[in-house]
Amino acid sequence: MSKTDLSVEESLVEIKTLSKLESLLEEAASILPLANRAKDIVHGEGKQDADIMLIGEAPGYHEALERRPFVGRSGQLLRKTLLEINCPAEMVFISNIIKVRPPNNRDPLPKEILAFKPFLDKEIEIIKPKLIITLGRFSMAKFLEGVKISQIHGRLHKLRWQDQDLFVLPMYHPAAALRSSRVKKSFIDDFKKINKIMNWIDSQQETLELKKQLREELF
């Protein structure tokens, strides 16, 4: 690890807000794969305390141009679907596994995913979402390895990740939905489950709080 890498890692530990995280990410652009300048970075977007966080794979052409996640054709489908379930994009947080567009929109490489991992991990730590929705196989693989998205999409998973419990809901990437009417139906149907899932997660958290309160009163 270089001195610059060490400095970035040390800085990440101290960061508590998304604005400071974005500043550090831009400062580190020159040592990150694919990025040469700060303006190559496409930051996550949305509420800092969002209950739901959506994670895609990488910015595309339109995202790199506007420096916003999910604003091209697949992004329009994503934002439209969120609106249809009364969960507008402004109420969630949307990000990507890597923060720079790969050449010709190719798949992100393992070394690129690894390089951007600390920044995505810090986003999750700051936001503390109740539910993470992975969009596509690369973001799904961050939490659920060795599985096929066709087999587990739309199924809620509770897992232990970096000393915390997470609820993860894998879904198809909206780009895949645009290529197949069958996948698009599954994509929309999975999104229709979100409100019910959020209600269930809230009920689980209320139960845990009640149990904690009872233990404190008894002991």
C-alpha positions in Angstrom: 0.0 0.0 0.0 1.4 3.4 -1.0 1.5 6.4 1.4 -1.4 7.9 -0.7 -3.5 4.8 -0.3 -2.8 4.8 3.4 -3.9 8.4 3.7 -7.1 7.7 1.9 -7.9 4.7 4.2 -7.1 6.8 7.3 -9.3 9.6 6.0 -12.2 7.2 5.4 -12.3 6.2 9.0 -12.9 9.8 10.1 -15.5 10.7 7.5 -19.1 11.0 8.8 -20.9 12.8 6.0 -21.5 12.1 2.3 -20.2 15.5 1.2 -16.8 14.8 2.8 -16.8 11.4 1.3 -17.4 12.9 -2.1 -14.5 15.3 -1.6 -12.1 12.6 -0.6 -13.2 10.4 -3.6 -12.5 13.3 -6.0 -9.1 14.0 -4.3 -8.3 10.3 -4.8 -9.4 10.2 -8.5 -5.8 10.2 -9.8 -5.0 6.9 -8.0 -8.2 5.1 -8.8 -8.6 2.9 -11.9 -10.5 4.4 -14.9 -10.4 7.9 -13.3 -7.9 10.6 -14.3 -9.7 13.7 -13.0 -12.2 14.6 -10.3 -14.9 15.2 -12.9 -14.7 11.5 -14.0 -16.3 10.5 -10.7 -20.1 9.8 -10.6 -21.2 10.1 -7.0 -24.1 8.4 -5.4 -27.3 10.5 -5.2 -30.2 10.8 -2.7 -31.0 11.2 1.0 -28.2 10.8 3.4 -30.5 9.0 5.8 -32.5 7.0 3.2 -34.2 3.8 4.4 -33.5 2.2 1.0 -30.2 2.2 -0.9 -30.0 0.9 -4.5 -26.6 -0.2 -5.8 -26.0 -0.7 -9.5 -22.8 -1.7 -11.4 -21.2 1.3 -13.0 -22.0 4.6 -14.7 -22.8 4.6 -18.4 -22.5 7.2 -21.1 -25.3 9.5 -19.9 -24.3 9.1 -16.3 -20.7 10.1 -17.0 -22.0 13.1 -19.0 -24.3 14.4 -16.3 -22.3 13.0 -13.4 -25.4 11.5 -11.9 -26.3 7.8 -11.4 -29.1 6.1 -13.5 -30.1 8.9 -15.8 -30.0 7.1 -19.2 -32.6 4.8 -20.5 -32.2 2.2 -17.8 -32.2 5.0 -15.2 -35.4 6.3 -16.5 -37.0 2.9 -16.2 -35.7 2.6 -12.6 -36.9 6.1 -11.6 -40.3 5.6 -13.2 -40.8 2.2 -11.4 -39.8 3.8 -8.1 -42.4 6.5 -8.7 -45.1 3.9 -9.5 -44.7 2.3 -6.1 -44.8 5.7 -4.3 -41.1 5.7 -3.6 -39.6 8.5 -5.6 -35.9 8.6 -6.3 -35.5 11.6 -4.0 -36.5 9.4 -1.0 -33.8 6.7 -1.7 -30.1 6.7 -2.2 -28.8 5.4 -5.6 -25.1 4.4 -6.1 -22.9 2.0 -8.0 -20.2 -0.5 -7.3 -17.7 1.6 -9.2 -17.9 5.4 -9.7 -16.4 5.8 -13.1 -17.6 4.6 -16.5 -15.7 1.7 -17.9 -14.6 2.0 -21.6 -17.4 1.1 -24.0 -19.6 0.3 -21.0 -17.8 -3.0 -20.4 -18.3 -5.0 -17.2 -16.3 -3.7 -14.2 -13.1 -5.7 -13.5 -12.4 -7.3 -10.1 -9.5 -4.9 -9.5 -11.8 -1.9 -10.2 -14.5 -3.2 -7.9 -11.9 -3.7 -5.2 -10.4 -0.2 -5.6 -13.8 1.5 -5.2 -15.0 -0.9 -2.4 -13.9 1.3 0.5 -15.9 4.2 -0.8 -19.1 2.2 -1.3 -18.6 0.6 2.1 -18.4 4.1 3.6 -21.5 5.2 1.8 -23.4 2.2 3.4 -21.9 3.0 6.8 -23.0 6.7 6.6 -26.5 6.0 5.2 -27.3 3.0 7.4 -30.2 1.8 5.1 -32.8 -0.5 6.3 -32.8 -2.2 2.9 -30.2 -2.6 0.2 -31.4 -3.4 -3.3 -28.8 -4.7 -5.6 -29.3 -4.1 -9.3 -27.6 -6.7 -11.4 -25.1 -9.5 -10.7 -22.0 -7.4 -9.8 -23.7 -5.5 -7.0 -25.4 -8.8 -5.9 -22.0 -10.5 -5.7 -20.8 -7.9 -3.1 -23.2 -9.5 -0.6 -24.3 -12.9 -2.1 -21.6 -14.9 -3.8 -21.9 -18.0 -5.9 -25.6 -17.6 -6.8 -27.5 -16.8 -10.0 -29.6 -13.7 -10.1 -32.3 -15.6 -12.1 -32.7 -17.9 -9.1 -32.9 -15.4 -6.2 -34.1 -12.1 -7.6 -37.0 -10.6 -5.6 -36.1 -12.8 -2.5 -35.2 -10.9 0.7 -31.9 -12.0 2.4 -30.8 -11.2 5.9 -27.1 -11.5 6.3 -24.2 -10.4 8.5 -21.9 -8.0 6.8 -19.0 -6.1 8.4 -20.4 -6.7 11.9 -23.9 -5.5 11.1 -27.1 -7.1 10.1 -28.3 -6.2 6.6 -31.4 -6.9 4.6 -30.5 -7.3 0.9 -33.0 -7.7 -1.9 -31.3 -8.7 -5.2 -33.0 -7.6 -8.4 -32.3 -7.5 -12.1 -30.5 -4.5 -13.5 -32.9 -2.2 -15.4 -30.7 -2.4 -18.5 -31.5 -6.2 -18.5 -35.2 -5.4 -18.2 -35.0 -3.2 -21.3 -33.6 -6.1 -23.3 -36.2 -8.7 -22.4 -40.0 -8.4 -21.8 -39.8 -11.4 -19.4 -37.1 -9.8 -17.3 -38.9 -6.5 -17.3 -42.0 -8.1 -15.9 -39.9 -9.7 -13.1 -38.2 -6.4 -12.5 -41.5 -4.5 -12.0 -43.0 -7.3 -10.0 -40.0 -7.4 -7.7 -40.3 -3.6 -7.1 -44.0 -4.0 -6.2 -42.8 -6.1 -3.2 -40.8 -3.3 -1.7 -43.5 -1.6 0.4 -44.5 -4.9 2.0 -40.9 -5.8 2.6 -40.2 -2.4 4.3 -43.3 -2.9 6.5 -42.0 -6.3 7.6 -38.5 -4.9 8.3 -40.0 -2.2 10.4 -42.0 -4.7 12.4 -38.8 -6.8 13.0 -37.0 -3.7 14.3 -39.9 -2.8 16.5 -39.9 -6.3 18.0 -36.1 -6.1 18.7 -36.5 -2.7 20.4 -39.3 -4.1 22.5 -37.2 -7.1 23.5 -34.3 -4.8 24.4 -36.6 -2.6 26.5 -38.0 -5.6 28.4 -34.5 -6.9 29.1 -33.4 -3.6 30.5 -36.5 -3.4 32.7 -36.1 -7.0 34.0 -32.3 -6.8 34.6 
